[in-house]
Amino acid sequence: MERIADDGNLRLAIKNSQRGGKAKRRSDIRAVNADIDATVERLRAMILNLDFPEHRSRVVNRKADSGKMRRLDDEDYMPWKIMSHAIMQVIEPVINGKMIADTSSCIKGRGNLYGGRRMKRLLRRYPDHTWTAKSDCKKYYQGLDHGYMLRVLRHHFKDERFIRLMEICVLDYYCGEVIEKEIEDEREKKAGVRIGAYISGMIGNLAHMEIDHILTERYGVKLERNCDDMVMLARTKGEARFLLNAYDRLAEERGMTVKANSYYAPILHYEKKRHRRKRQRGTGHRLPRICVLEGGCEASQGHKETLRSGDGARQKQKEKKTDTGQLQGLVRARGLQEPLEKNNREENGIR
């Protein structure tokens, strides 16, 4: 709690929550920037006393890149968006250090490209895994059980005042009766976190982290998870069916509802044919330009000659030659053997 309420942490949270060109034009953000010192003192008092105003938000419907309409909750900037950044800056390194490497969602440096590279790496490393099981949860963020989330938070953090702060700032959301019918909830429960809140992505990864460790450590599953989309690799059809049923059981024990369109299928490998480029005939291999010395007079005048191999033949160098050896070969080609041998004898002290 003290780290969250620290003056430097709160000032950094205000700065990070105002990213974007249009952010500072909003009236609520301009009011905060008008007197940052007073805002920091107000936030610090709220955190230490656990005394916050009413948590208000407005519903915004936005169309995602896939074409699906998303129902987002836009919170008030002061204090809720600032509080999300202040909490994340403290607990994010702790949570990310406990996640498996095959998690790619809402983590800095682990996006869709990271997940695709990890899956390709698994397919190359384990060619005997020729089956896959694909599954995801229905209304994942809006169906997270608050009781289960409090148990997970208490497992990682022992400060009860921090748990109470998370209940006030994050777990005070109620998804509504319509959403409860959609997730086929047969019992009454308080569930859901706000879609669109900065801290919701980390909460989603934290809720699924226990399942990831069970599948990888107890069953030895090769998997890749992006948010609630789970892809598992298996050797046989029976193993893929078993993993799908095991994931369904683990998710149901934690209050999650797995979609009915989960499936397992064989993996089809496609091999790309590599086409070798044909070498054009008559193109000679050009050697690097070398200055040829003839009696020392032409070097002072800057005369240079370029040697080319005839008829496009390749010259393969089998061993590394010293500069003296290369110069000796060029001088022999020019018929200047005697001056070079005379200079070598004089350098070695032989007359």
Disulfide bonds with the S-S distance in Angstrom:
none
